């Protein structure tokens, strides 16, 4: 098992974009390769990337339309060529780009006659339209066409349900997926005595992001999903060592620091580094990542501060207190 790790780490994987084009404002295409891979790895990566590209990347779309003048979804309005249902379907196709993390409101207010397109949507500052020419409705008479819109960023596909309908508010099937399609293929070849593979990835997007951006987002999301497994052994060891958990009363280090300052030992603590204390490696690494380098740094932190450290628990704080009690006498 150790030999396998060394073998993989010494082989340098390289990726490259071999083709990139924009067929239209709402259709981008990219083709990428990753090599050299060992036999079987290309299929493993290809399947995972395709699922991540289609299901894990967030997108922005219109999820609801509001108008008190519309009696129901399948009604028609005098002066508008399309039915309400057709207008909602057209709004579903509008491609938006944003980084928003909550629901935002938008609106359309146009006077006919004339065509209503995506460029007539009044958007919040954090949202932009990919294709302003997308058709929404055709006003055949001099009427006012005013509706409110709800915009949301999410992932996957959400189908409207009947109980989501409210008076004057109509949900729209939400297609949050910016990747329209993704395929992978494999080319195998022999390099010396070893069989290796090249992975080919094809990505089509709706224009709200490029295929290369989609590849980056999918890769990052996959890494985030697997990070907990990297700490599995550490967490199991931690659980074994803490079968009998002890709940400590709420406390802070500030009282102890005040006493030390009163005894004029603050300067001494400033020059005692935590690596000089008998801290377990895991606790030591956690403190270093949190920019705690000396005992004075440690004493300046409250229990709440320490509990914010990733992979830190109340038993670790108790262990630190025991160390501090010893260090205090020698400072």
ABEGO torsion letter per residue (X at the ends): XAAAAAAAAABBBBBBBABBBBABAABBBBBBBBOBBBBGAAAAAAAAAAAAAAAABBBBBBABBBBAABABAABBBBGBABBAAAAAAAAAABBBBBABABBBBBBBBBBOBEBBBAAABBBBAABBBABAABBABBBABBBBBBBBBBBBBBBEBBBBBAAABBBGBBBBBBBABABABBBBBBBBBBBEABBBBBBBBBBBBAGABBAAAAAAAAAAAAAAAAAAAAAAAAAAAAAAAAABBBBBBBBBAAAAAAAAAAAGAAAAAAABBAAABBBBAAAAAAAAAAGBABAAAAAABBAAAAAABBGBBAAAAAAAAAAAAAAAAAX
